Structure formats: structure tokens, C-alpha cells
Amino acid sequence: MRSFWPRGGLWRHPDFLKLWSAETISQFGSTIDDIAFALVAILVLDASAFEVAALGTVLFLPFILFTLPAGVWVDRLPRRPILIVGDFGRAALYATVPIAYVADVLTLWQLYAVGFLVGVFQVFFDVAYMSYLPSLVERDQIVEGNSKLEISRSAAQISGPGIGGILVEILTAPYAVLVDALSFVASGAFLLGIKKPEPRPERAMVAGRKASMRHELKEGLRLVLGNPNLRAQAGCTATSNLFSSVGFSILLVFAVRELELSPGVIGFVFSVGAAGSLVAALTATRISRRFGIGPTTIAVAALFGPAMLLVAFAPPGNAAIPFFVAAQLVFGFTVVVYNIVQVSYRQAICPPRLQGRMNSVMRFVVWGTIPIGTLLGGALGSTIGLRETIVVGAVGGGLSVLWIVFSPQRHLREMPEPLVDEPLQADLGPEVPGVGDPLPSESR
């Protein structure tokens, strides 16, 4: 009897399949919680709009405070245990919400505390997760691995919010949060089943002594900011995130007040548009192999702006729906292809002992512009108008591709060999030696 289970590539890699299963369960749980956690504050605790917004800020704050030191610790410690602790820690924290609800002692301050601590675990999990994949699969399987993991994220984005809304309707919001807690328990159990031994991390040494955190952080900064291709990738992504946040921060207000779309129609449009992300996750590997890393990156990054312009030019009423759907399809497709290719590229070229610091520096740089863009979008929307603000976001997002166009990465077709690892030899004060001085670079 013929088997319908795929046989090629990472489908034959049992440890990767466990990682993929863990991430799939976790992604669906997280998208459910994106709705359920906020609805606990709104429906159960009757929180104000400001208090709900503050909850979102608390959830994001750990990424600003702890991302850089998390990279150092991820490079000092085995990464799989960090992932396991991250899953079980978040499960325990989320479980306190329904417990406190049943005991009638749930408060908004508990939600703030849970949100902040979950964010801390999330920071360490994300950095370790991106750093762990290259040690689990072969270098030529990294793009395939990231594509499969992105399939899970895209599928969760499409169906997760709907599932979350149904669970809140059936179970109430606190018990929907409990479902998310159980998803992290299941994710951690899959990670416990991975059997491939993880290489022991190499601790940097300076003058015969273990390097300080400051010294190790400098190495991560030198790697990202000193390499022209990684520097260009950080600049492109940070610029795109900045201007995308300008547009997206007022997108719902624009859709409701100027385009006169109902909440149901808006939700439908976003769900349909998210299908572009799923298509990208399924095809990114073949696209990058066919056209090359540099040309693929330039092509998809160049479409960031035009996709947002489709929304800016949408007419009022239901005639706006095709514009919105097309914009979401293009934006979702291009962003996911970009993410898969670029994350795979930096994982492939980074020396193993620097994976955590490289990923943490990249995450800090590219996510650090998001709150700036959100505040700027709100200010512009209140002064120059909503439609005009979206145009500003679209034009700025389109210009982000220039970082790649004017870097050596534009010529890159195949995944290069890892960079030569040149540890810093001394812990030299507050300056960051080597920033701006490229490490030996990959083939042009």
C-alpha cells in the first residue's frame, strides 16, 4: 500500500519533526492567547482602553530590556534546555490566570506581571530557537527548515484568531488562556523527545580567563555591524518595520472611518490575505534556489511599499475589499519569503558560538524601530490624515530595499560558507572595536 507521508528532505529527520511539532503547537497557542489574554482584561476586569494598551506595552517591554543579554546567555548555555524551560515557564505563568479567576482574586496587576514574565521567557526562547536550528539540521537544510517552520506560523495566523474567538465564546476568556498554557506543555514535551546531542557551547576566553558579558556582547555587535551583508539586512528590516508600523498603526482606524468597512469584513479580508504568507512558506525554498539569495531578497523587499499603496488608494465602501485583499496577499507573501531567506542566510554564515548573540543583536535592531513607527503613525494620522500616513509608510517601506541594493548581498546567489571566526583578543573599555570593520566576508 502506498504511503501518503512525504519521504524527502527533513520529512526523514525525526528530531526536526519534533521541533516542528513543538513550534506548530506553540504558534497556535500563542495566536489564541493574543485574543484571549486581552479579552480577560476587557471582559473580566473591565479594563479601560489605556489599561489594555498598557498591557500590550508590558508584553513588548522585555524584548527591549533583555534581548541583548539573552544572546550572551544563549551562547553560553545549551539551547534545547532553554527552549524547554521557556515552554514550561510560560505554561505555568498562563495557568495562574484561570486559577486566580476561579479563586476570585484575579487583578489587572497580575495580568501585567504575567505578561511581563511571559515576555522574558519569550525573549530567551526566540533567541535560542533561532540559534538552535543550525545545530539540529545540515547547512543545506536550513532554508527548508525555516520554510516548514514558517508554514506553521502562517497557518496559525490564518486560523488561530478565529479559533481563539470561538474558545472565548465557549469557555470564557480565562479558560481560553488555560488552553494556551496546555499548548506550551505539549510543545515542551516534544522538545524533550529530541535525541540529537547538542555541541557544548564554546565560552570566549580573554587572557586566560572567561570573557565578561560586555566582551561577549561586543563580539555580537562586531559580527552584525561589522559585516556589510548582515549590516544591510539589519538596516533593511529595521527600516521596513519602522515604516510598516507607521501604516499599520492606523490601518484599522482608516478601514473603519474612511473606508466604512465593518469589523466582520475587516476580519475576513485579513484572513484571506494571510493566505499569501502560507503560499510563501511553501515556495520560498524553490524561489531562492531558482533566482538566488540576493535577487530574491531585492525583488520581495521592493514590493513592501507598493503593497501598502494599494490600501492607500482604496475607494470607500465594499469596493475597497479587492484592494485590501490584494495588499494583504502581496505583503504577506513578500514578508514571509524575505524572512525565510534572510534568517536562513544569517544562520548559515554565523559561527556556531555566536548564533545567540547574532540573533539577539538582529532582533534588538529590527524590533527596536517598531514602537517608534507606531508612535509616529499615530502622530501623523492625527495631523496630516490617515490616508496620507499610509502613503508615508508605503513610500518609506519601499525605500528599505536600498540597503540590499547597495550591499554585496545583491550579487549573492547560493548560501555561502560560514564567516571566519576571529574572537576579540582583549576587553577594551567602553568602545566597540571592530564595528564598521568587516569580518572576512563571503564570496561576492
QUIDA-V103495 format. One record per residue. PHI is phi as a letter, one per 20 degrees, with the letter a starting at -180 (NA if undefined). BURIAL is b if it has 9 or more other C-alpha atoms within 8 Angstrom, else e. D_CENTER is the distance of its C-alpha to the mean C-alpha in whole Angstrom. Layout:
((PHI | BURIAL | D_CENTER) (PHI | BURIAL | D_CENTER))
//
This chain:
((NA | e | 41) (f | e | 38) (e | e | 35) (e | e | 32) (f | e | 29) (g | e | 28) (d | e | 29) (e | e | 27) (l | e | 25) (f | b | 22) (f | b | 24) (e | e | 27) (d | e | 24) (f | e | 25) (f | b | 22) (f | b | 19) (f | b | 20) (f | b | 20) (f | b | 17) (f | b | 16) (f | b | 18) (f | b | 16) (f | b | 13) (f | b | 14) (f | b | 16) (f | b | 14) (f | b | 11) (f | b | 14) (f | b | 15) (f | b | 12) (f | b | 13) (f | b | 17) (f | b | 16) (g | b | 14) (e | b | 18) (f | b | 20) (f | b | 19) (f | b | 20) (f | b | 23) (f | b | 25) (f | b | 25) (f | b | 26) (e | b | 28) (e | e | 30) (d | b | 30) (l | e | 30) (f | b | 28) (f | e | 28) (f | e | 26) (f | e | 25) (f | e | 25) (f | b | 22) (f | e | 20) (f | e | 21) (f | b | 19) (f | e | 16) (f | e | 17) (f | b | 17) (f | b | 14) (e | b | 12) (g | b | 15) (g | b | 14) (f | b | 11) (e | b | 14) (f | e | 17) (d | b | 16) (f | b | 13) (f | b | 16) (f | b | 18) (f | b | 16) (f | b | 15) (f | b | 19) (f | b | 20) (f | b | 17) (f | b | 20) (e | b | 23) (d | b | 22) (f | b | 22) (e | b | 18) (f | b | 19) (g | e | 21) (f | b | 18) (f | b | 16) (f | b | 19) (f | b | 20) (f | b | 16) (f | b | 17) (f | b | 20) (f | b | 20) (f | b | 18) (f | b | 20) (f | b | 23) (f | b | 22) (f | b | 21) (f | b | 24) (f | e | 26) (f | b | 25) (f | b | 28) (f | e | 30) (f | b | 31) (f | b | 31) (f | e | 34) (f | e | 35) (m | e | 35) (c | e | 34) (f | b | 30) (c | e | 30) (f | b | 27) (f | e | 27) (f | b | 26) (f | b | 23) (f | b | 22) (f | e | 23) (f | b | 21) (f | b | 18) (f | b | 18) (f | b | 18) (f | b | 16) (f | b | 13) (f | b | 15) (f | b | 15) (f | b | 11) (g | b | 11) (f | b | 13) (f | b | 12) (f | e | 8) (f | b | 10) (f | b | 13) (f | b | 11) (f | b | 10) (e | b | 13) (e | b | 15) (g | b | 15) (f | b | 17) (e | b | 20) (e | b | 20) (d | b | 20) (f | e | 22) (g | e | 21) (f | e | 22) (d | b | 20) (f | b | 17) (f | b | 16) (f | b | 17) (f | b | 15) (f | b | 12) (f | b | 14) (f | b | 15) (f | b | 12) (f | b | 10) (g | b | 13) (f | b | 13) (f | b | 10) (f | b | 12) (f | b | 15) (f | b | 13) (f | b | 12) (f | b | 16) (d | b | 18) (g | b | 16) (g | b | 17) (f | e | 21) (f | b | 21) (f | b | 20) (f | b | 23) (f | e | 25) (f | b | 25) (f | b | 25) (f | e | 28) (e | e | 30) (d | b | 29) (m | b | 28) (f | b | 25) (f | b | 26) (f | b | 26) (f | b | 23) (f | b | 21) (f | b | 24) (g | b | 22) (f | b | 19) (g | b | 20) (f | b | 22) (f | b | 19) (f | b | 18) (f | b | 21) (f | b | 21) (f | b | 18) (f | b | 20) (f | b | 23) (f | b | 21) (f | b | 20) (f | e | 23) (e | e | 25) (f | b | 23) (d | e | 26) (f | e | 26) (f | e | 27) (e | b | 24) (g | e | 25) (f | e | 26) (f | b | 24) (e | e | 27) (e | b | 27) (f | e | 28) (d | e | 32) (c | b | 34) (l | e | 37) (n | e | 37) (d | e | 35) (f | e | 32) (f | b | 30) (f | e | 28) (f | e | 25) (f | e | 26) (f | b | 27) (f | b | 24) (f | b | 21) (f | b | 23) (f | b | 23) (f | b | 19) (f | b | 20) (f | b | 23) (f | b | 21) (f | b | 18) (e | b | 20) (e | b | 23) (e | b | 22) (f | b | 22) (f | b | 20) (f | b | 17) (f | b | 18) (f | b | 18) (f | b | 15) (f | b | 14) (f | b | 16) (f | b | 15) (f | b | 11) (f | b | 12) (f | b | 15) (f | b | 14) (f | b | 11) (g | b | 15) (f | b | 17) (f | b | 14) (f | b | 14) (g | b | 18) (f | b | 18) (f | b | 16) (f | b | 18) (d | b | 21) (f | b | 20) (f | e | 22) (f | e | 25) (f | b | 25) (f | b | 25) (e | b | 28) (e | e | 30) (d | e | 30) (e | b | 30) (l | b | 31) (e | b | 29) (f | e | 29) (g | e | 26) (f | e | 27) (f | e | 27) (f | b | 23) (f | e | 22) (f | e | 23) (f | b | 22) (f | b | 18) (f | b | 19) (f | b | 21) (f | b | 18) (f | b | 15) (f | b | 18) (f | b | 17) (f | b | 13) (f | b | 15) (f | b | 18) (f | b | 16) (f | b | 14) (f | b | 18) (d | e | 19) (g | b | 17) (f | b | 19) (f | e | 22) (f | b | 21) (f | b | 20) (f | b | 23) (f | e | 25) (d | b | 25) (n | b | 23) (f | b | 20) (f | b | 21) (g | b | 23) (f | b | 20) (f | b | 17) (f | b | 20) (f | e | 21) (f | b | 17) (f | b | 17) (f | b | 20) (e | b | 20) (g | b | 17) (f | b | 20) (g | b | 22) (f | b | 20) (f | b | 20) (f | b | 24) (g | b | 24) (f | b | 24) (f | b | 26) (e | e | 29) (f | b | 29) (e | e | 32) (f | b | 33) (n | b | 33) (f | e | 32) (f | b | 32) (f | b | 29) (g | b | 27) (g | e | 28) (f | b | 26) (f | b | 23) (f | b | 23) (f | b | 23) (f | b | 20) (f | b | 18) (f | b | 19) (f | b | 18) (f | b | 15) (f | b | 13) (f | b | 15) (f | b | 15) (f | b | 11) (f | b | 10) (f | b | 13) (g | b | 12) (f | e | 9) (f | b | 11) (f | b | 14) (f | b | 12) (f | b | 10) (f | b | 13) (f | b | 16) (f | b | 15) (f | b | 15) (f | b | 18) (e | b | 20) (f | b | 19) (g | b | 21) (g | e | 21) (f | b | 22) (d | b | 19) (g | b | 16) (f | b | 15) (f | b | 16) (g | b | 15) (f | b | 11) (f | b | 12) (f | b | 13) (f | b | 11) (f | b | 8) (f | b | 11) (f | b | 13) (f | b | 10) (e | b | 9) (f | b | 12) (e | b | 14) (f | b | 12) (f | e | 15) (f | b | 17) (f | b | 17) (f | b | 17) (f | b | 20) (f | b | 21) (f | b | 21) (f | b | 23) (f | e | 26) (f | b | 26) (f | b | 26) (e | e | 29) (d | e | 31) (e | e | 31) (o | b | 30) (f | b | 27) (f | b | 27) (f | b | 28) (f | b | 25) (f | b | 23) (f | b | 25) (g | b | 24) (f | b | 20) (f | b | 21) (f | b | 23) (f | b | 21) (f | b | 18) (f | b | 20) (f | b | 21) (f | b | 18) (f | b | 19) (f | e | 22) (g | b | 20) (f | b | 20) (g | b | 23) (e | e | 25) (d | b | 24) (f | b | 25) (f | b | 22) (f | b | 24) (e | e | 26) (f | b | 24) (d | b | 24) (d | e | 24) (f | b | 22) (e | e | 24) (f | e | 25) (f | b | 23) (f | b | 24) (f | e | 27) (e | e | 27) (c | e | 29) (f | e | 28) (f | e | 29) (e | e | 33) (b | e | 34) (e | b | 32) (d | e | 33) (m | e | 33) (f | e | 30) (f | e | 30) (d | b | 27) (f | e | 29) (n | e | 28) (f | b | 25) (n | e | 26) (d | e | 28) (f | b | 26) (f | b | 26) (g | e | 28) (e | e | 26) (f | e | 26) (f | e | 28) (f | e | 28))
//
